[in-house]
Each structure stands twice: as C-alpha cells, then as structure tokens.
Amino acid sequence: MVIITHYGYSDGSGEYYIVIDADKCIGCAKCIVQCPQSALELIDMLIDLEDKTVAAVTEQQRKNIKYACSPCKPENGKAPCVLACEQKAVWCIWNPR
C-alpha cells in the first residue's frame, strides 16, 4: 500500500503542496534537521498493519504551511527538506496560476 500525504494550500497565486511518501520514508529525520522553519516532525503511522515512523508536517504548521514553507522558495525544487531526503520521499508541487 502506498501512502502519499499532501500538505498544502490553494489561493489566487496557485497551488502549493509538500508531499511525503510514507512508503519511501525511512524516518531518518534528515529533512527535519534541514527545515529552517521547524515545520516537520516524525510521527508513527500504521502502514500495512505495522507501525512505521515517518516524516510529516507538524499540526501547528499545517494551518500555516503557506507561510512556513514559502521562505524556502519551494517552487524552484530546491527546498532544504527536499534536498536532504536521500530516499526521494519528500518533494514539492507548485502550480502557479
């Protein structure tokens, strides 16, 4: 089972999502360490009847993700969390209007 979580927003400027693939995430926390906004954390998630530790956007930052992630210029694909993930489990989607 593939579990891909999209955290993001849509407004007049377009759509932005930070995407985390729980299947690929190994819980190494490299993305968390590199996030200058402290927007990520490790959580336990039930995947295929097993607990797995994966990265996720914090509950507090989910409400403000537009402001939390915009300083990293995610539209250029070089956000620190994306670059830190050797498993390619974290990426950004940017669809400007």
N, C-alpha and C positions, 0 to 999 in steps of 0.2 A: 504494500500500500504506500503510495506517495502522498506525503502531507506537505503542501506548499502553502505558506501563510503570507498574505499580502497585507501590509500595514501602510496606510496612505490617506490621501485626500484628493479631492477634485474641486477645482474652483475656476474662476474666469480665466486663469492663466494656463490651465491644463490639468493633467493628472500626474500624480507622483506616487510611487509605491516603492517601499523597501520590501524585498521578497526574501524569505528564508525557506529553504528546502530542508525539512527535518530529516528526510532520508539521507541526504548528503552530509548534514551537520554532525560532527563528531564531538561537539561540546568542548572544544579546545580553548575557547574563550579569547582567541586572538582578536576577533572582531570587537569584543567588549573592551579589551585593553586599548585598542586603537581609536575607539569612539570618543571624540573630544567633548561630546555633549552628554555622556553617560546615558545614552538612550537605549542601550542593550543590556540584557541580563541573561543568565542561564536559568532555564525552568525545566521541570520534569514533565514529560509528556508521555501518555500511553500510546505506543505505536506497536501494532501487531501483537497486542496483549503483553507487551513488555514496557517497563519504564525506561525512558531514554532522556538524557539531559541534552537539551538543545538551546540555541540562542533564540531570543525573542525580544521584541521591543517592550520596554517596561510599561506597565499600566499607566503610569503618570505621563509618559512621553507619547503614548498612543493618542491622547487627546490633543497634543500639541506637535505632532510629528512634522507639520509644515515648518514650524519654527525651529524644531530641534535638528532637523536634517538639512535645512537649506544652507547653513554656513559651509557645509562640505561640498556644495555645488554638485549634487548627485547627478545632474543632467549630463555631466562630462564623463560619467562612468568611472571616476577615479576617487570615489568616496573612500575614506580610510578603512571602513568596515569591509567594503568590497575587496579592496586590495589586500587586506590582511587574511582573507579566507582562502587558504590553500585548497580547500575541498570544492571551491566554487559553489558553496551553499548559500551565499548571500549575493544579491545583485539588486540593482535599481532599475525601475521602469520610469521613464519620463516621456510623457506625451503632451507637448505644448499645443495650445490652440492657435 
